[in-house]
Amino acid sequence: MTHRGSRVLHVGSLSRVEGEGALRLYVDDGTVTGARLEIYEPPRFFEAFLRGRSYTEPPDITARVCGICPVAYQMSACAAIEDACGVEVDPVIRDLRRLLYCGEWIESQALHIHLLHAPDFLGAASAIELARTHRAEVERGLRLKKAGNTLMEVLGGRAVHPVNVRLGGFHRAPTRAELRPLREQLKHALDDAWGVVRWVATFDFPDARTDADLLALASPDEYAIGSGTPTVLRADGTTFAFPVREFPDHVRETHLPHSTALHSRLDGRLHLTGSLARFAIGGRRLSAGARQAAVEAGLGDPHEGAVCRNPYRSILVRAVETLYAVEEALRIIDGYEPPARPYTDVPPVAGTGHGATEAPRGLLYHRYTLDAAGLVTDAVLVPPTAQNQGAVEDDLRRLAQQALAGPGTDDDELTSLCERVIRNHDPCISCSTHFLDLTVVRAQGGHHA
């Protein structure tokens, strides 16, 4: 086919992502001159209707932002409000929060790997079609997801929008006897997680590279999940870090007319959060088992500074992170002793607090300002998908250009490529509204139709 002239390519909706949106590619005589990821889901105004609410309410309210990663919103909200009030929770409560977060990592990453992303590598149009050709692998993934859901049910009260989380900790802490059955399930889940890593490592990964800055939390003692210092790794290998309270000084949001999600820049540059960023910045803190899995899978040794910048291989990093989350859950359960109280008191204090945690899709930042009575006067939520939009659009421009430069790429192939590129980043589009309707606009005579 020729890529000259003016043509429009339209796809009703992007499959196998959470949420809806559109992509518009601008092509001028075979050159991709622009790519716009158009998020058209209506804004949901969470930040607006948090204003005037009690400071105890954001953990419950913001959990409703996402049914896949509610714990991320609860933990970031708690971190920010506790920061505003000058409270640090008991270390046992911190471990319980980490255990709950491990459940979310397991269920979310397993869902993405098996139901959303793996079909791209195995020539399947859907997870249902994949289950026909790879039944055992899909069933294994569903077992993994169930293990994560069970963790969330025991600690959070239910798997979707947990109800046991509160400011300062939990309404009720589990007993050792309640956690004991989880250990047996997680031991089997660990075997399944190893199987997933080895399976995904056999996939054929196209060559690609993102040069966006990588942003993730880093901790000196552990692979960061529920806390850490925002740290940046640039394409030239230089790194720098800044306190969570300085996040708004570095990550600036702007509104673009084609999207209901705000676009972010990190010090004016494209940046990417998520598994690739976490592995590059915090990989040295992975457990011995996860490190071995990364080496066996061909990602390299994170203790020796291995970095993966190929977005297609993000599915492999997610598999390693799933294995890590299972190991970490087992470690916490083995050392668990119930706290004297399930929560730390958090009296209201006038001020502003900042919190950031690592949702499965990347760094999630919350900021709240409270008055002396404990009412929220201002709220800001910056989800990872909104931060990643610029880097995703850059991937789309480059990889679509490569495809158009090759022989005979037709519109169906171009659409499939764009969908794959977007799914590499596991976007949660509903979270980002504060995808795939694909339109290719081809220029004629220097003007776009």
C-alpha positions as CSV (number, residue, x, y, z in Angstrom):
1,M,0.0,0.0,0.0
2,T,1.1,3.6,-0.3
3,H,1.3,5.9,2.7
4,R,0.9,9.1,0.6
5,G,-2.4,11.0,0.4
6,S,-5.2,11.6,2.8
7,R,-6.9,8.7,4.6
8,V,-8.7,8.1,7.9
9,L,-8.4,4.9,9.9
10,H,-11.0,4.3,12.6
11,V,-11.2,1.6,15.2
12,G,-14.2,1.5,17.5
13,S,-12.4,0.9,20.8
14,L,-9.1,-0.3,22.1
15,S,-9.3,-3.9,23.4
16,R,-7.7,-5.3,26.5
17,V,-7.1,-2.2,28.5
18,E,-8.9,-0.7,31.4
19,G,-11.0,2.2,30.1
20,E,-11.7,3.8,26.8
21,G,-9.9,6.3,24.6
22,A,-8.7,7.1,21.1
23,L,-5.6,7.6,19.1
24,R,-5.0,10.1,16.3
25,L,-1.9,9.6,14.1
26,Y,-0.9,12.4,11.7
27,V,0.9,11.1,8.7
28,D,2.4,13.4,6.0
29,D,3.7,11.7,2.9
30,G,4.7,8.6,4.9
31,T,6.1,10.6,7.9
32,V,4.4,10.4,11.3
33,T,4.3,14.0,12.3
34,G,2.3,13.5,15.5
35,A,0.4,11.1,17.8
36,R,-2.3,12.1,20.2
37,L,-3.6,9.7,22.8
38,E,-7.1,11.1,23.2
39,I,-8.7,10.1,26.5
40,Y,-12.3,10.9,26.2
41,E,-13.8,9.3,29.3
42,P,-15.6,12.1,31.3
43,P,-13.7,13.6,34.2
44,R,-14.9,12.2,37.5
45,F,-14.0,15.1,39.7
46,F,-12.6,13.2,42.7
47,E,-10.4,16.0,43.6
48,A,-13.3,18.4,43.7
49,F,-15.7,16.4,45.8
50,L,-12.9,15.5,48.3
51,R,-12.9,19.2,49.3
52,G,-14.9,19.8,52.4
53,R,-14.9,16.2,53.5
54,S,-13.4,14.9,56.7
55,Y,-9.7,14.0,56.6
56,T,-10.6,10.4,57.5
57,E,-12.6,9.9,54.3
58,P,-10.1,10.0,51.4
59,P,-8.9,6.4,51.9
60,D,-12.4,5.1,51.4
61,I,-13.5,7.6,48.7
62,T,-10.3,7.4,46.5
63,A,-10.5,3.6,46.6
64,R,-13.4,4.0,44.2
65,V,-11.2,5.6,41.6
66,C,-10.1,2.1,40.4
67,G,-11.5,-1.4,40.9
68,I,-8.2,-3.0,39.9
69,C,-5.9,-1.0,42.1
70,P,-8.0,0.4,45.0
71,V,-5.2,-0.3,47.6
72,A,-2.9,2.0,45.8
73,Y,-5.3,4.9,46.2
74,Q,-6.0,4.0,49.8
75,M,-2.3,3.7,50.7
76,S,-1.3,7.0,49.0
77,A,-4.2,8.8,50.6
78,C,-3.2,7.4,54.1
79,A,0.4,8.4,53.5
80,A,-0.4,11.9,52.5
81,I,-2.9,12.6,55.3
82,E,-0.6,11.0,58.0
83,D,2.2,13.2,56.6
84,A,0.0,16.3,57.0
85,C,-0.8,15.3,60.6
86,G,2.8,14.4,61.5
87,V,2.1,10.7,62.3
88,E,4.1,7.6,61.6
89,V,2.3,4.3,62.0
90,D,3.5,1.3,64.0
91,P,6.0,-0.9,62.0
92,V,3.6,-3.9,62.3
93,I,0.9,-1.9,60.7
94,R,3.3,-0.8,58.0
95,D,4.1,-4.5,57.3
96,L,0.3,-5.3,57.1
97,R,-0.2,-2.5,54.6
98,R,2.7,-3.9,52.5
99,L,1.1,-7.4,52.7
100,L,-2.2,-6.0,51.5
101,Y,-0.4,-4.1,48.7
102,C,1.4,-7.4,47.7
103,G,-2.1,-8.9,47.2
104,E,-3.0,-6.1,44.8
105,W,0.3,-6.4,42.9
106,I,-0.2,-10.2,42.5
107,E,-3.8,-9.9,41.3
108,S,-3.3,-6.9,39.0
109,Q,0.0,-8.1,37.4
110,A,-1.4,-11.6,36.9
111,L,-4.5,-10.1,35.2
112,H,-2.5,-7.9,32.9
113,I,0.0,-10.6,31.9
114,H,-2.5,-13.3,31.1
115,L,-5.8,-11.6,30.1
116,L,-4.5,-8.4,28.5
117,H,-1.0,-8.6,27.3
118,A,0.0,-12.3,26.6
119,P,-2.4,-12.6,23.6
120,D,-0.3,-10.0,21.8
121,F,2.7,-12.3,21.8
122,L,0.9,-15.5,21.0
123,G,-1.3,-14.4,18.1
124,A,-4.6,-14.5,20.0
125,A,-7.3,-11.9,19.6
126,S,-8.5,-12.2,23.2
127,A,-8.0,-14.0,26.5
128,I,-10.8,-16.4,25.6
129,E,-9.0,-17.4,22.4
130,L,-5.8,-17.7,24.3
131,A,-7.4,-20.0,26.8
132,R,-8.3,-22.4,23.9
133,T,-4.7,-22.7,22.9
134,H,-2.9,-22.2,26.2
135,R,-5.4,-23.4,28.7
136,A,-3.0,-24.6,31.4
137,E,-1.1,-21.2,31.3
138,V,-4.3,-19.2,31.6
139,E,-5.6,-21.3,34.4
140,R,-2.2,-20.9,36.2
141,G,-2.6,-17.1,35.8
142,L,-6.1,-17.2,37.3
143,R,-4.8,-19.2,40.3
144,L,-2.2,-16.5,40.8
145,K,-4.8,-13.8,40.6
146,K,-7.0,-15.7,43.1
147,A,-4.1,-15.8,45.6
148,G,-3.8,-12.1,45.4
149,N,-7.5,-11.6,45.7
150,T,-7.5,-13.8,48.8
151,L,-4.9,-11.7,50.4
152,M,-7.0,-8.6,49.8
153,E,-10.1,-10.3,51.2
154,V,-8.4,-11.4,54.4
155,L,-6.7,-8.1,55.1
156,G,-9.1,-5.7,53.4
157,G,-12.4,-7.3,54.0
158,R,-13.1,-7.8,50.3
159,A,-11.0,-8.0,47.1
160,V,-12.6,-4.9,45.4
161,H,-12.6,-1.6,47.2
162,P,-11.4,-3.0,50.6
163,V,-13.3,-1.8,53.6
164,N,-10.9,-2.7,56.4
165,V,-8.4,0.1,55.7
166,R,-8.5,3.3,57.8
167,L,-6.3,6.2,58.5
168,G,-3.5,5.0,60.8
169,G,-3.9,1.4,59.9
170,F,-6.9,-1.0,59.9
171,H,-10.2,-1.3,61.6
172,R,-9.2,-4.9,62.6
173,A,-5.9,-6.7,62.4
174,P,-5.8,-10.4,61.4
175,T,-4.8,-13.1,63.8
176,R,-1.9,-15.5,63.0
177,A,-4.4,-18.3,62.6
178,E,-6.2,-16.3,59.9
179,L,-3.0,-15.8,58.0
180,R,-1.8,-19.3,58.3
181,P,-4.0,-20.8,55.5
182,L,-2.7,-18.0,53.2
183,R,0.8,-19.4,53.5
184,E,-0.1,-22.7,51.9
185,Q,-1.9,-20.9,49.1
186,L,1.1,-18.6,48.5
187,K,3.5,-21.5,48.5
188,H,1.6,-22.9,45.5
189,A,1.4,-19.4,44.1
190,L,5.2,-19.1,44.2
191,D,5.5,-22.2,42.0
192,D,3.0,-20.7,39.6
193,A,4.9,-17.4,39.6
194,W,8.1,-19.2,38.6
195,G,6.2,-20.9,35.8
196,V,4.9,-17.6,34.6
197,V,8.4,-16.1,34.4
198,R,9.7,-19.0,32.5
199,W,6.7,-19.0,30.1
200,V,6.9,-15.3,29.4
201,A,10.6,-15.5,28.8
202,T,9.9,-17.7,25.7
203,F,7.9,-14.9,24.0
204,D,9.3,-13.1,21.0
205,F,10.0,-9.5,21.9
206,P,10.4,-6.9,19.2
207,D,13.3,-4.5,19.4
208,A,12.3,-1.2,20.9
209,R,13.7,1.3,23.4
210,T,12.2,4.2,25.4
211,D,14.5,7.1,26.2
212,A,12.1,8.7,28.5
213,D,13.3,9.5,32.0
214,L,12.3,6.7,34.4
215,L,10.7,7.7,37.7
216,A,10.1,5.3,40.6
217,L,10.2,5.3,44.4
218,A,13.5,4.0,45.9
219,S,14.1,2.6,49.4
220,P,17.5,1.7,50.9
221,D,16.1,-1.4,52.6
222,E,13.5,-3.0,50.2
223,Y,11.9,-3.0,46.8
224,A,9.7,0.1,47.1
225,I,6.0,-0.5,47.2
226,G,4.3,1.5,49.9
227,S,6.9,4.2,50.5
228,G,10.2,5.6,49.2
229,T,12.0,8.5,47.7
230,P,11.1,9.6,44.2
231,T,14.2,8.8,42.1
232,V,14.9,9.5,38.4
233,L,17.1,7.6,36.0
234,R,17.7,9.5,32.8
235,A,18.7,7.9,29.4
236,D,22.3,9.0,29.9
237,G,22.5,7.0,33.1
238,T,22.5,9.9,35.5
239,T,20.2,9.7,38.6
240,F,18.8,12.2,41.1
241,A,16.2,12.0,43.8
242,F,14.0,14.5,45.6
243,P,11.6,14.4,48.6
244,V,8.0,13.4,48.1
245,R,7.0,16.9,49.2
246,E,8.8,18.3,46.2
247,F,6.9,16.2,43.7
248,P,4.8,19.1,42.4
249,D,8.0,21.1,41.8
250,H,9.3,18.5,39.4
251,V,6.2,16.9,37.9
252,R,4.0,19.6,36.3
253,E,0.6,18.9,34.9
254,T,-1.0,20.7,32.0
255,H,-4.3,20.3,30.3
256,L,-4.3,19.5,26.6
257,P,-7.5,20.0,24.6
258,H,-7.6,16.4,23.2
259,S,-7.6,14.6,26.5
260,T,-9.7,14.7,29.7
261,A,-6.6,13.5,31.5
262,L,-3.9,16.0,32.5
263,H,-0.5,15.5,30.8
264,S,2.6,15.5,33.0
265,R,6.3,16.4,32.4
266,L,9.2,15.7,34.7
267,D,11.3,18.9,34.8
268,G,10.0,19.5,31.3
269,R,10.9,16.1,30.0
270,L,9.0,12.9,29.1
271,H,9.0,10.4,31.9
272,L,7.7,6.9,32.5
273,T,6.6,5.2,35.7
274,G,5.8,1.5,36.3
275,S,7.6,-1.8,36.2
276,L,10.5,-0.8,33.9
277,A,11.2,2.2,36.1
278,R,11.0,0.2,39.3
279,F,13.3,-2.5,38.0
280,A,15.9,0.0,36.8
281,I,15.9,2.1,39.9
282,G,15.2,-0.4,42.7
283,G,16.1,-3.7,41.2
284,R,19.0,-4.2,43.5
285,R,16.5,-4.5,46.4
286,L,14.7,-7.5,44.8
287,S,14.7,-10.7,46.8
288,A,17.2,-13.4,45.9
289,G,14.5,-15.4,44.2
290,A,13.3,-12.5,42.1
291,R,16.9,-11.7,41.2
292,Q,17.4,-15.2,40.0
293,A,14.2,-15.1,38.0
294,A,15.3,-11.9,36.3
295,V,18.7,-13.4,35.4
296,E,17.1,-16.7,34.1
297,A,14.6,-14.7,32.1
298,G,17.3,-12.7,30.3
299,L,16.7,-9.4,32.0
300,G,20.2,-9.4,33.5
301,D,21.3,-9.1,37.1
302,P,19.7,-6.1,38.8
303,H,22.4,-6.2,41.5
304,E,24.8,-5.4,38.8
305,G,22.8,-2.5,37.5
306,A,20.7,-4.3,34.8
307,V,18.2,-1.9,33.1
308,C,15.4,-2.8,30.7
309,R,14.2,0.0,28.4
310,N,12.3,-2.2,25.9
311,P,8.5,-1.6,26.5
312,Y,7.6,-4.9,25.0
313,R,9.6,-6.7,27.7
314,S,7.6,-4.9,30.4
315,I,5.5,-8.1,30.6
316,L,8.6,-10.0,31.7
317,V,9.5,-7.5,34.4
318,R,5.9,-7.7,35.6
319,A,6.2,-11.5,35.9
320,V,9.4,-11.0,38.0
321,E,7.6,-8.5,40.2
322,T,4.7,-10.9,40.7
323,L,7.1,-13.5,41.9
324,Y,8.7,-10.9,44.2
325,A,5.3,-10.0,45.7
326,V,4.5,-13.6,46.5
327,E,7.9,-14.0,48.2
328,E,7.4,-10.8,50.1
329,A,3.9,-11.8,51.3
330,L,5.3,-15.1,52.6
331,R,8.1,-13.3,54.4
332,I,5.7,-10.9,56.1
333,I,3.3,-13.7,57.1
334,D,6.1,-15.8,58.6
335,G,7.3,-13.0,60.8
336,Y,3.9,-11.6,61.7
337,E,2.8,-10.9,65.3
338,P,-0.5,-9.0,65.7
339,P,-0.1,-5.4,66.8
340,A,-1.3,-4.2,70.2
341,R,-3.8,-2.0,68.4
342,P,-4.8,-2.2,64.7
343,Y,-4.3,1.5,64.1
344,T,-2.3,4.5,65.2
345,D,-4.3,7.5,66.3
346,V,-4.1,10.4,63.8
347,P,-5.4,13.6,65.3
348,P,-6.2,16.4,62.7
349,V,-3.6,19.1,62.2
350,A,-3.8,22.1,59.8
351,G,-1.3,21.7,57.0
352,T,-0.4,20.0,53.8
353,G,0.8,16.4,53.4
354,H,2.3,14.4,50.5
355,G,2.2,10.7,49.9
356,A,3.4,8.4,47.1
357,T,3.2,4.7,46.6
358,E,3.9,2.3,43.8
359,A,0.7,1.1,42.1
360,P,1.1,-1.8,39.8
361,R,1.1,0.7,36.9
362,G,3.5,3.1,38.5
363,L,4.0,5.9,41.0
364,L,0.8,7.3,42.4
365,Y,1.0,10.7,44.2
366,H,-1.5,12.3,46.5
367,R,-1.5,15.7,48.2
368,Y,-4.0,17.0,50.7
369,T,-4.4,20.3,52.6
370,L,-6.3,20.2,55.9
371,D,-7.7,22.9,58.1
372,A,-7.6,22.8,61.9
373,A,-10.9,21.0,62.1
374,G,-9.7,18.2,59.8
375,L,-11.6,19.2,56.7
376,V,-9.9,18.8,53.3
377,T,-9.5,22.2,51.7
378,D,-7.5,20.9,48.7
379,A,-6.7,17.6,47.0
380,V,-4.5,16.6,44.2
381,L,-4.2,13.0,42.7
382,V,-1.6,12.3,40.0
383,P,-2.0,8.7,38.7
384,P,0.7,6.9,36.8
385,T,-1.2,6.6,33.5
386,A,-1.6,10.3,33.2
387,Q,2.1,10.7,33.8
388,N,2.9,8.1,31.2
389,Q,0.8,9.5,28.4
390,G,3.6,11.6,26.9
391,A,6.0,8.7,26.8
392,V,3.3,6.4,25.3
393,E,2.7,9.0,22.5
394,D,6.4,9.1,21.9
395,D,6.5,5.3,21.6
396,L,3.6,5.4,19.2
397,R,5.3,8.0,16.9
398,R,8.5,6.2,16.7
399,L,7.2,2.7,16.3
400,A,4.5,3.7,13.8
401,Q,7.2,5.5,11.8
402,Q,9.3,2.3,11.8
403,A,6.4,0.3,10.6
404,L,5.5,2.8,7.8
405,A,9.1,2.8,6.7
406,G,9.0,-1.0,6.1
407,P,7.4,-2.8,3.2
408,G,3.6,-2.8,2.8
409,T,2.2,-2.0,6.3
410,D,-1.6,-1.9,5.9
411,D,-4.1,-0.2,8.1
412,D,-5.0,-3.4,10.0
413,E,-1.3,-4.0,10.8
414,L,-0.8,-0.4,11.9
415,T,-3.8,-0.6,14.2
416,S,-2.6,-3.8,15.7
417,L,0.8,-2.3,16.3
418,C,-0.6,0.8,18.0
419,E,-2.7,-1.3,20.3
420,R,0.3,-3.4,21.3
421,V,2.4,-0.3,22.0
422,I,-0.3,1.0,24.3
423,R,-0.8,-2.3,26.1
424,N,2.9,-2.5,26.8
425,H,2.2,0.2,29.4
426,D,-0.9,-1.4,30.9
427,P,-2.8,2.0,31.0
428,C,-5.6,2.4,33.4
429,I,-7.5,5.0,31.5
430,S,-10.3,5.4,33.9
431,C,-7.8,6.3,36.6
432,S,-6.3,9.0,34.5
433,T,-9.4,11.0,33.7
434,H,-9.2,14.0,36.1
435,F,-8.4,3.9,24.1
436,L,-8.9,2.4,20.8
437,D,-10.6,4.7,18.5
438,L,-7.7,5.1,16.0
439,T,-7.7,7.8,13.4
440,V,-4.8,8.2,11.0
441,V,-4.9,11.7,9.3
442,R,-2.8,11.7,6.2
443,A,-1.7,15.1,4.8
444,Q,-2.1,16.1,1.2
445,G,-0.4,19.2,-0.2
446,G,0.9,20.1,3.2
447,H,-2.5,20.2,4.8
448,H,-4.1,17.7,7.2
449,A,-7.7,16.7,6.3
